[in-house]
Amino acid sequence: MLTLAEAPAYFERYREIIPDFERFLEHLKEPLPLYFRLNELKCPDPEIVIRGLARQGARAEPVERVPNFYRVEPRTFPLGNTEEYYLGYIYPMTLNSSLPVIALDPQPGEVILDMCAAPGSKTTQIAQVTGDQAVIVANDRRLDRLTALVANLKRLGIACAMTTLYRGEEFPHGVPFDKVLVDAPCSGEGRYRQGYEGELLYQKEGRTNLPAIQKGLLVRAFDLVRVGGIVVYSTCTINPDENEMVVDYLLRKRQGRIIECHYPQPHHPGLTEWEGKILHPDLKKAARFFPHETDSVGFFVAKIERLM
Protein backbone atom coordinates (compact mmCIF):
# COMPACT_ATOMS: atom_id res chain seq x y z
CA MET A 1 0.00 0.00 0.00
CA LEU A 2 1.39 3.38 -1.00
CA THR A 3 1.81 5.81 1.91
CA LEU A 4 1.26 9.55 1.78
CA ALA A 5 4.98 10.11 2.33
CA GLU A 6 5.78 7.96 -0.73
CA ALA A 7 3.39 9.80 -3.05
CA PRO A 8 5.78 12.53 -4.29
CA ALA A 9 8.43 10.00 -5.33
CA TYR A 10 5.86 7.64 -6.85
CA PHE A 11 4.21 10.32 -8.99
CA GLU A 12 7.51 12.01 -9.96
CA ARG A 13 7.47 10.03 -13.20
CA TYR A 14 4.42 12.07 -14.22
CA ARG A 15 5.72 15.51 -13.20
CA GLU A 16 5.91 16.77 -16.79
CA ILE A 17 2.40 15.65 -17.73
CA ILE A 18 0.53 16.73 -14.59
CA PRO A 19 -0.26 20.45 -14.63
CA ASP A 20 0.73 22.32 -11.45
CA PHE A 21 2.39 19.22 -10.01
CA GLU A 22 2.86 20.60 -6.48
CA ARG A 23 -0.82 21.53 -6.19
CA PHE A 24 -1.68 18.02 -7.41
CA LEU A 25 0.35 16.51 -4.56
CA GLU A 26 -1.31 18.76 -2.00
CA HIS A 27 -4.75 17.91 -3.33
CA LEU A 28 -4.14 14.21 -2.68
CA LYS A 29 -4.33 14.98 1.04
CA GLU A 30 -7.95 16.14 0.71
CA PRO A 31 -10.80 13.60 1.05
CA LEU A 32 -12.93 13.17 -2.05
CA PRO A 33 -16.19 15.19 -2.12
CA LEU A 34 -19.43 13.21 -1.94
CA TYR A 35 -21.67 13.19 -5.02
CA PHE A 36 -24.65 11.28 -6.30
CA ARG A 37 -26.38 10.94 -9.66
CA LEU A 38 -30.13 11.50 -9.60
CA ASN A 39 -31.99 8.59 -11.23
CA GLU A 40 -34.67 10.36 -13.25
CA LEU A 41 -36.16 7.02 -14.30
CA LYS A 42 -37.59 6.63 -10.78
CA CYS A 43 -37.46 10.17 -9.43
CA PRO A 44 -37.87 12.95 -12.02
CA ASP A 45 -38.29 15.60 -9.31
CA PRO A 46 -34.96 16.30 -7.55
CA GLU A 47 -36.71 18.18 -4.76
CA ILE A 48 -38.02 14.88 -3.42
CA VAL A 49 -34.45 13.73 -2.83
CA ILE A 50 -33.15 17.11 -1.65
CA ARG A 51 -35.91 17.42 0.95
CA GLY A 52 -35.54 13.80 2.03
CA LEU A 53 -31.80 14.13 2.62
CA ALA A 54 -32.28 17.46 4.39
CA ARG A 55 -34.54 15.77 6.93
CA GLN A 56 -31.65 13.40 7.66
CA GLY A 57 -29.13 16.19 8.13
CA ALA A 58 -27.51 16.39 4.67
CA ARG A 59 -27.44 19.25 2.19
CA ALA A 60 -27.55 18.37 -1.53
CA GLU A 61 -26.80 20.98 -4.18
CA PRO A 62 -26.78 20.51 -7.97
CA VAL A 63 -23.47 20.53 -9.83
CA GLU A 64 -24.14 23.02 -12.61
CA ARG A 65 -21.55 21.72 -15.06
CA VAL A 66 -22.47 18.03 -14.80
CA PRO A 67 -26.17 17.24 -15.43
CA ASN A 68 -28.09 15.22 -12.80
CA PHE A 69 -25.20 15.29 -10.30
CA TYR A 70 -25.46 16.66 -6.77
CA ARG A 71 -22.83 17.41 -4.16
CA VAL A 72 -23.59 16.38 -0.59
CA GLU A 73 -22.41 17.89 2.68
CA PRO A 74 -21.19 16.67 5.05
CA ARG A 75 -18.84 14.50 3.01
CA THR A 76 -19.09 11.70 5.54
CA PHE A 77 -22.88 11.42 5.22
CA PRO A 78 -23.89 7.73 4.72
CA LEU A 79 -25.74 7.99 1.38
CA GLY A 80 -25.89 4.21 1.04
CA ASN A 81 -28.02 3.92 4.18
CA THR A 82 -30.77 6.29 3.11
CA GLU A 83 -34.31 5.60 1.95
CA GLU A 84 -33.49 7.51 -1.24
CA TYR A 85 -30.72 5.03 -1.99
CA TYR A 86 -32.80 1.91 -1.34
CA LEU A 87 -35.66 3.27 -3.45
CA GLY A 88 -33.27 3.70 -6.36
CA TYR A 89 -33.60 7.46 -6.54
CA ILE A 90 -29.85 8.06 -6.32
CA TYR A 91 -26.57 6.42 -7.31
CA PRO A 92 -23.42 7.55 -5.38
CA MET A 93 -20.79 8.28 -8.04
CA THR A 94 -17.79 10.55 -8.60
CA LEU A 95 -18.14 13.37 -11.13
CA ASN A 96 -15.50 12.13 -13.54
CA SER A 97 -16.97 8.63 -13.59
CA SER A 98 -19.78 10.12 -15.69
CA LEU A 99 -17.43 11.23 -18.48
CA PRO A 100 -17.10 7.94 -20.42
CA VAL A 101 -20.88 7.79 -20.91
CA ILE A 102 -20.94 11.45 -21.93
CA ALA A 103 -18.36 10.55 -24.60
CA LEU A 104 -20.34 7.45 -25.61
CA ASP A 105 -23.45 9.62 -26.21
CA PRO A 106 -25.87 6.66 -26.11
CA GLN A 107 -29.17 7.01 -27.95
CA PRO A 108 -32.52 5.21 -27.61
CA GLY A 109 -32.71 2.12 -29.80
CA GLU A 110 -28.95 1.54 -29.97
CA VAL A 111 -27.40 -1.82 -29.14
CA ILE A 112 -24.64 -1.12 -26.62
CA LEU A 113 -22.08 -3.31 -24.86
CA ASP A 114 -20.64 -2.31 -21.50
CA MET A 115 -17.69 -4.71 -21.55
CA CYS A 116 -16.48 -4.29 -17.94
CA ALA A 117 -19.79 -3.29 -16.41
CA ALA A 118 -19.89 -4.25 -12.72
CA PRO A 119 -20.96 -2.84 -10.35
CA GLY A 120 -23.06 -0.88 -12.84
CA SER A 121 -22.45 2.85 -12.46
CA LYS A 122 -22.03 3.39 -16.19
CA THR A 123 -24.53 0.73 -17.28
CA THR A 124 -27.22 2.45 -15.22
CA GLN A 125 -26.12 5.85 -16.50
CA ILE A 126 -26.44 4.64 -20.11
CA ALA A 127 -29.93 3.34 -19.36
CA GLN A 128 -30.88 6.61 -17.72
CA VAL A 129 -29.57 8.77 -20.58
CA THR A 130 -31.52 6.71 -23.12
CA GLY A 131 -34.71 6.68 -21.09
CA ASP A 132 -34.34 2.92 -20.59
CA GLN A 133 -34.90 2.56 -24.35
CA ALA A 134 -31.53 1.18 -25.53
CA VAL A 135 -30.54 -2.48 -25.66
CA ILE A 136 -27.66 -2.81 -23.19
CA VAL A 137 -25.48 -5.87 -22.71
CA ALA A 138 -23.75 -5.51 -19.34
CA ASN A 139 -20.81 -7.90 -19.17
CA ASP A 140 -18.33 -8.79 -16.45
CA ARG A 141 -15.88 -11.62 -15.98
CA ARG A 142 -16.68 -12.31 -12.31
CA LEU A 143 -19.94 -13.74 -11.04
CA ASP A 144 -19.70 -12.02 -7.66
CA ARG A 145 -19.41 -8.65 -9.39
CA LEU A 146 -22.35 -9.46 -11.66
CA THR A 147 -24.42 -10.07 -8.53
CA ALA A 148 -23.78 -6.48 -7.44
CA LEU A 149 -24.56 -5.26 -10.96
CA VAL A 150 -27.92 -7.06 -11.06
CA ALA A 151 -28.80 -5.63 -7.65
CA ASN A 152 -28.15 -2.11 -8.91
CA LEU A 153 -30.17 -2.67 -12.09
CA LYS A 154 -33.12 -3.81 -9.99
CA ARG A 155 -32.74 -1.02 -7.44
CA LEU A 156 -32.73 1.65 -10.15
CA GLY A 157 -35.65 0.10 -12.02
CA ILE A 158 -33.79 -0.61 -15.26
CA ALA A 159 -35.40 -3.02 -17.72
CA CYS A 160 -33.35 -2.54 -20.90
CA ALA A 161 -30.14 -4.26 -19.72
CA MET A 162 -29.18 -7.93 -19.84
CA THR A 163 -26.09 -9.40 -18.18
CA THR A 164 -23.42 -11.75 -19.53
CA LEU A 165 -20.45 -13.51 -17.93
CA TYR A 166 -17.40 -13.50 -20.21
CA ARG A 167 -13.80 -12.44 -20.11
CA GLY A 168 -13.96 -9.24 -22.09
CA GLU A 169 -11.11 -10.30 -24.38
CA GLU A 170 -13.15 -13.38 -25.31
CA PHE A 171 -16.60 -11.82 -25.67
CA PRO A 172 -18.23 -13.71 -28.57
CA HIS A 173 -18.72 -12.19 -32.00
CA GLY A 174 -22.11 -12.12 -33.67
CA VAL A 175 -23.93 -9.07 -32.32
CA PRO A 176 -23.31 -5.89 -34.36
CA PHE A 177 -23.02 -3.41 -31.52
CA ASP A 178 -23.56 0.26 -32.27
CA LYS A 179 -21.35 1.27 -29.37
CA VAL A 180 -19.03 -0.40 -26.87
CA LEU A 181 -17.78 1.03 -23.59
CA VAL A 182 -14.49 -0.29 -22.20
CA ASP A 183 -14.06 1.17 -18.73
CA ALA A 184 -10.99 -0.95 -18.27
CA PRO A 185 -9.51 -2.43 -15.10
CA CYS A 186 -6.51 -0.27 -14.26
CA SER A 187 -3.97 0.64 -11.59
CA GLY A 188 -6.35 3.26 -10.19
CA GLU A 189 -3.74 5.97 -9.71
CA GLY A 190 -6.38 8.64 -10.32
CA ARG A 191 -8.16 7.49 -7.17
CA TYR A 192 -5.17 7.94 -4.88
CA ARG A 193 -5.95 10.32 -2.01
CA GLN A 194 -6.32 10.44 1.73
CA GLY A 195 -9.70 9.31 3.04
CA TYR A 196 -11.86 10.80 5.79
CA GLU A 197 -10.14 8.78 8.51
CA GLY A 198 -6.59 9.14 7.18
CA GLU A 199 -6.67 5.90 5.14
CA LEU A 200 -5.11 5.88 1.67
CA LEU A 201 -7.49 5.10 -1.16
CA TYR A 202 -5.06 3.59 -3.64
CA GLN A 203 -3.62 0.15 -4.16
CA LYS A 204 -0.61 -0.59 -6.35
CA GLU A 205 -1.23 -2.86 -9.32
CA GLY A 206 1.14 -5.59 -8.14
CA ARG A 207 2.41 -8.03 -10.73
CA THR A 208 -0.57 -7.92 -13.08
CA ASN A 209 0.32 -6.91 -16.64
CA LEU A 210 -2.51 -4.42 -16.94
CA PRO A 211 -1.53 -2.89 -20.33
CA ALA A 212 -1.65 -6.35 -21.95
CA ILE A 213 -5.14 -6.95 -20.53
CA GLN A 214 -6.29 -3.48 -21.58
CA LYS A 215 -5.02 -3.94 -25.14
CA GLY A 216 -6.85 -7.24 -25.41
CA LEU A 217 -10.08 -5.67 -24.19
CA LEU A 218 -9.85 -2.69 -26.52
CA VAL A 219 -9.04 -4.70 -29.64
CA ARG A 220 -11.93 -7.09 -28.97
CA ALA A 221 -14.27 -4.15 -28.34
CA PHE A 222 -13.25 -2.59 -31.66
CA ASP A 223 -13.85 -5.86 -33.49
CA LEU A 224 -17.32 -6.18 -31.90
CA VAL A 225 -18.58 -2.76 -32.97
CA ARG A 226 -20.07 -2.18 -36.43
CA VAL A 227 -18.29 -0.08 -39.06
CA GLY A 228 -19.09 3.52 -38.21
CA GLY A 229 -19.75 2.52 -34.62
CA ILE A 230 -18.09 3.95 -31.51
CA VAL A 231 -15.80 2.50 -28.85
CA VAL A 232 -15.08 4.55 -25.74
CA TYR A 233 -11.98 3.54 -23.77
CA SER A 234 -11.53 4.91 -20.26
CA THR A 235 -9.49 4.38 -17.10
CA CYS A 236 -9.10 6.08 -13.72
CA THR A 237 -5.31 6.11 -13.90
CA ILE A 238 -2.67 8.68 -14.85
CA ASN A 239 -0.28 6.15 -16.36
CA PRO A 240 0.24 6.63 -20.14
CA ASP A 241 1.19 2.96 -20.43
CA GLU A 242 -2.44 2.16 -19.58
CA ASN A 243 -3.94 5.07 -21.50
CA GLU A 244 -2.35 6.52 -24.64
CA MET A 245 -0.08 3.53 -25.23
CA VAL A 246 -3.09 1.18 -25.23
CA VAL A 247 -5.07 3.34 -27.68
CA ASP A 248 -1.96 3.81 -29.83
CA TYR A 249 -1.66 0.02 -30.02
CA LEU A 250 -5.23 -0.24 -31.31
CA LEU A 251 -4.85 2.54 -33.89
CA ARG A 252 -1.78 0.85 -35.35
CA LYS A 253 -3.57 -2.51 -35.66
CA ARG A 254 -7.02 -1.39 -36.79
CA GLN A 255 -8.60 1.33 -38.94
CA GLY A 256 -10.06 3.85 -36.54
CA ARG A 257 -9.91 7.49 -35.54
CA ILE A 258 -10.33 9.38 -32.28
CA ILE A 259 -13.21 11.83 -32.13
CA GLU A 260 -12.80 14.98 -30.05
CA CYS A 261 -15.52 15.50 -27.43
CA HIS A 262 -16.87 18.37 -25.41
CA TYR A 263 -16.77 17.55 -21.70
CA PRO A 264 -18.28 19.42 -18.75
CA GLN A 265 -15.05 19.09 -16.74
CA PRO A 266 -11.64 20.80 -17.24
CA HIS A 267 -9.30 18.56 -19.20
CA HIS A 268 -6.09 18.35 -21.22
CA PRO A 269 -5.28 16.70 -24.56
CA GLY A 270 -3.95 13.18 -24.63
CA LEU A 271 -0.22 12.68 -25.07
CA THR A 272 1.33 12.21 -28.51
CA GLU A 273 4.75 11.38 -27.06
CA TRP A 274 5.75 9.44 -23.96
CA GLU A 275 9.25 8.59 -22.73
CA GLY A 276 10.76 9.03 -26.19
CA LYS A 277 8.07 7.13 -28.10
CA ILE A 278 6.06 9.02 -30.73
CA LEU A 279 2.39 8.08 -30.53
CA HIS A 280 -0.48 8.31 -33.00
CA PRO A 281 -1.28 12.01 -33.67
CA ASP A 282 -5.00 11.40 -33.10
CA LEU A 283 -4.27 10.95 -29.41
CA LYS A 284 -4.30 14.71 -28.94
CA LYS A 285 -8.11 14.36 -29.28
CA ALA A 286 -8.30 12.10 -26.22
CA ALA A 287 -8.81 13.73 -22.83
CA ARG A 288 -6.97 13.67 -19.50
CA PHE A 289 -8.73 14.78 -16.32
CA PHE A 290 -6.76 15.53 -13.15
CA PRO A 291 -8.09 15.39 -9.56
CA HIS A 292 -6.95 18.85 -8.49
CA GLU A 293 -8.62 20.53 -11.48
CA THR A 294 -11.93 18.67 -11.36
CA ASP A 295 -12.58 18.03 -7.66
CA SER A 296 -12.91 14.37 -8.55
CA VAL A 297 -10.79 11.34 -9.41
CA GLY A 298 -8.27 11.33 -12.26
CA PHE A 299 -9.55 9.94 -15.57
CA PHE A 300 -8.60 9.26 -19.18
CA VAL A 301 -11.18 9.02 -21.99
CA ALA A 302 -10.79 8.31 -25.71
CA LYS A 303 -13.74 8.11 -28.14
CA ILE A 304 -12.85 5.97 -31.16
CA GLU A 305 -14.80 5.51 -34.40
CA ARG A 306 -14.39 2.31 -36.39
CA LEU A 307 -13.65 3.24 -40.01
CA MET A 308 -13.59 -0.23 -41.56
C-alpha positions in Angstrom: 0.0 0.0 0.0 1.4 3.4 -1.0 1.8 5.8 1.9 1.3 9.5 1.8 5.0 10.1 2.3 5.8 8.0 -0.7 3.4 9.8 -3.0 5.8 12.5 -4.3 8.4 10.0 -5.3 5.9 7.6 -6.8 4.2 10.3 -9.0 7.5 12.0 -10.0 7.5 10.0 -13.2 4.4 12.1 -14.2 5.7 15.5 -13.2 5.9 16.8 -16.8 2.4 15.6 -17.7 0.5 16.7 -14.6 -0.3 20.5 -14.6 0.7 22.3 -11.5 2.4 19.2 -10.0 2.9 20.6 -6.5 -0.8 21.5 -6.2 -1.7 18.0 -7.4 0.3 16.5 -4.6 -1.3 18.8 -2.0 -4.8 17.9 -3.3 -4.1 14.2 -2.7 -4.3 15.0 1.0 -8.0 16.1 0.7 -10.8 13.6 1.0 -12.9 13.2 -2.0 -16.2 15.2 -2.1 -19.4 13.2 -1.9 -21.7 13.2 -5.0 -24.7 11.3 -6.3 -26.4 10.9 -9.7 -30.1 11.5 -9.6 -32.0 8.6 -11.2 -34.7 10.4 -13.3 -36.2 7.0 -14.3 -37.6 6.6 -10.8 -37.5 10.2 -9.4 -37.9 12.9 -12.0 -38.3 15.6 -9.3 -35.0 16.3 -7.5 -36.7 18.2 -4.8 -38.0 14.9 -3.4 -34.4 13.7 -2.8 -33.1 17.1 -1.7 -35.9 17.4 1.0 -35.5 13.8 2.0 -31.8 14.1 2.6 -32.3 17.5 4.4 -34.5 15.8 6.9 -31.7 13.4 7.7 -29.1 16.2 8.1 -27.5 16.4 4.7 -27.4 19.2 2.2 -27.6 18.4 -1.5 -26.8 21.0 -4.2 -26.8 20.5 -8.0 -23.5 20.5 -9.8 -24.1 23.0 -12.6 -21.5 21.7 -15.1 -22.5 18.0 -14.8 -26.2 17.2 -15.4 -28.1 15.2 -12.8 -25.2 15.3 -10.3 -25.5 16.7 -6.8 -22.8 17.4 -4.2 -23.6 16.4 -0.6 -22.4 17.9 2.7 -21.2 16.7 5.0 -18.8 14.5 3.0 -19.1 11.7 5.5 -22.9 11.4 5.2 -23.9 7.7 4.7 -25.7 8.0 1.4 -25.9 4.2 1.0 -28.0 3.9 4.2 -30.8 6.3 3.1 -34.3 5.6 1.9 -33.5 7.5 -1.2 -30.7 5.0 -2.0 -32.8 1.9 -1.3 -35.7 3.3 -3.4 -33.3 3.7 -6.4 -33.6 7.5 -6.5 -29.9 8.1 -6.3 -26.6 6.4 -7.3 -23.4 7.6 -5.4 -20.8 8.3 -8.0 -17.8 10.6 -8.6 -18.1 13.4 -11.1 -15.5 12.1 -13.5 -17.0 8.6 -13.6 -19.8 10.1 -15.7 -17.4 11.2 -18.5 -17.1 7.9 -20.4 -20.9 7.8 -20.9 -20.9 11.5 -21.9 -18.4 10.6 -24.6 -20.3 7.4 -25.6 -23.4 9.6 -26.2 -25.9 6.7 -26.1 -29.2 7.0 -28.0 -32.5 5.2 -27.6 -32.7 2.1 -29.8 -29.0 1.5 -30.0 -27.4 -1.8 -29.1 -24.6 -1.1 -26.6 -22.1 -3.3 -24.9 -20.6 -2.3 -21.5 -17.7 -4.7 -21.5 -16.5 -4.3 -17.9 -19.8 -3.3 -16.4 -19.9 -4.2 -12.7 -21.0 -2.8 -10.4 -23.1 -0.9 -12.8 -22.4 2.9 -12.5 -22.0 3.4 -16.2 -24.5 0.7 -17.3 -27.2 2.4 -15.2 -26.1 5.9 -16.5 -26.4 4.6 -20.1 -29.9 3.3 -19.4 -30.9 6.6 -17.7 -29.6 8.8 -20.6 -31.5 6.7 -23.1 -34.7 6.7 -21.1 -34.3 2.9 -20.6 -34.9 2.6 -24.4 -31.5 1.2 -25.5 -30.5 -2.5 -25.7 -27.7 -2.8 -23.2 -25.5 -5.9 -22.7 -23.7 -5.5 -19.3 -20.8 -7.9 -19.2 -18.3 -8.8 -16.5 -15.9 -11.6 -16.0 -16.7 -12.3 -12.3 -19.9 -13.7 -11.0 -19.7 -12.0 -7.7 -19.4 -8.6 -9.4 -22.3 -9.5 -11.7 -24.4 -10.1 -8.5 -23.8 -6.5 -7.4 -24.6 -5.3 -11.0 -27.9 -7.1 -11.1 -28.8 -5.6 -7.6 -28.2 -2.1 -8.9 -30.2 -2.7 -12.1 -33.1 -3.8 -10.0 -32.7 -1.0 -7.4 -32.7 1.7 -10.1 -35.6 0.1 -12.0 -33.8 -0.6 -15.3 -35.4 -3.0 -17.7 -33.3 -2.5 -20.9 -30.1 -4.3 -19.7 -29.2 -7.9 -19.8 -26.1 -9.4 -18.2 -23.4 -11.7 -19.5 -20.5 -13.5 -17.9 -17.4 -13.5 -20.2 -13.8 -12.4 -20.1 -14.0 -9.2 -22.1 -11.1 -10.3 -24.4 -13.2 -13.4 -25.3 -16.6 -11.8 -25.7 -18.2 -13.7 -28.6 -18.7 -12.2 -32.0 -22.1 -12.1 -33.7 -23.9 -9.1 -32.3 -23.3 -5.9 -34.4 -23.0 -3.4 -31.5 -23.6 0.3 -32.3 -21.3 1.3 -29.4 -19.0 -0.4 -26.9 -17.8 1.0 -23.6 -14.5 -0.3 -22.2 -14.1 1.2 -18.7 -11.0 -0.9 -18.3 -9.5 -2.4 -15.1 -6.5 -0.3 -14.3 -4.0 0.6 -11.6 -6.4 3.3 -10.2 -3.7 6.0 -9.7 -6.4 8.6 -10.3 -8.2 7.5 -7.2 -5.2 7.9 -4.9 -6.0 10.3 -2.0 -6.3 10.4 1.7 -9.7 9.3 3.0 -11.9 10.8 5.8 -10.1 8.8 8.5 -6.6 9.1 7.2 -6.7 5.9 5.1 -5.1 5.9 1.7 -7.5 5.1 -1.2 -5.1 3.6 -3.6 -3.6 0.2 -4.2 -0.6 -0.6 -6.4 -1.2 -2.9 -9.3 1.1 -5.6 -8.1 2.4 -8.0 -10.7 -0.6 -7.9 -13.1 0.3 -6.9 -16.6 -2.5 -4.4 -16.9 -1.5 -2.9 -20.3 -1.6 -6.3 -21.9 -5.1 -6.9 -20.5 -6.3 -3.5 -21.6 -5.0 -3.9 -25.1 -6.9 -7.2 -25.4 -10.1 -5.7 -24.2 -9.8 -2.7 -26.5 -9.0 -4.7 -29.6 -11.9 -7.1 -29.0 -14.3 -4.2 -28.3 -13.3 -2.6 -31.7 -13.9 -5.9 -33.5 -17.3 -6.2 -31.9 -18.6 -2.8 -33.0 -20.1 -2.2 -36.4 -18.3 -0.1 -39.1 -19.1 3.5 -38.2 -19.8 2.5 -34.6 -18.1 4.0 -31.5 -15.8 2.5 -28.9 -15.1 4.6 -25.7 -12.0 3.5 -23.8 -11.5 4.9 -20.3 -9.5 4.4 -17.1 -9.1 6.1 -13.7 -5.3 6.1 -13.9 -2.7 8.7 -14.9 -0.3 6.1 -16.4 0.2 6.6 -20.1 1.2 3.0 -20.4 -2.4 2.2 -19.6 -3.9 5.1 -21.5 -2.4 6.5 -24.6 -0.1 3.5 -25.2 -3.1 1.2 -25.2 -5.1 3.3 -27.7 -2.0 3.8 -29.8 -1.7 0.0 -30.0 -5.2 -0.2 -31.3 -4.9 2.5 -33.9 -1.8 0.8 -35.4 -3.6 -2.5 -35.7 -7.0 -1.4 -36.8 -8.6 1.3 -38.9 -10.1 3.8 -36.5 -9.9 7.5 -35.5 -10.3 9.4 -32.3 -13.2 11.8 -32.1 -12.8 15.0 -30.1 -15.5 15.5 -27.4 -16.9 18.4 -25.4 -16.8 17.5 -21.7 -18.3 19.4 -18.7 -15.0 19.1 -16.7 -11.6 20.8 -17.2 -9.3 18.6 -19.2 -6.1 18.4 -21.2 -5.3 16.7 -24.6 -4.0 13.2 -24.6 -0.2 12.7 -25.1 1.3 12.2 -28.5 4.8 11.4 -27.1 5.8 9.4 -24.0 9.2 8.6 -22.7 10.8 9.0 -26.2 8.1 7.1 -28.1 6.1 9.0 -30.7 2.4 8.1 -30.5 -0.5 8.3 -33.0 -1.3 12.0 -33.7 -5.0 11.4 -33.1 -4.3 11.0 -29.4 -4.3 14.7 -28.9 -8.1 14.4 -29.3 -8.3 12.1 -26.2 -8.8 13.7 -22.8 -7.0 13.7 -19.5 -8.7 14.8 -16.3 -6.8 15.5 -13.1 -8.1 15.4 -9.6 -6.9 18.8 -8.5 -8.6 20.5 -11.5 -11.9 18.7 -11.4 -12.6 18.0 -7.7 -12.9 14.4 -8.5 -10.8 11.3 -9.4 -8.3 11.3 -12.3 -9.5 9.9 -15.6 -8.6 9.3 -19.2 -11.2 9.0 -22.0 -10.8 8.3 -25.7 -13.7 8.1 -28.1 -12.9 6.0 -31.2 -14.8 5.5 -34.4 -14.4 2.3 -36.4 -13.7 3.2 -40.0 -13.6 -0.2 -41.6 
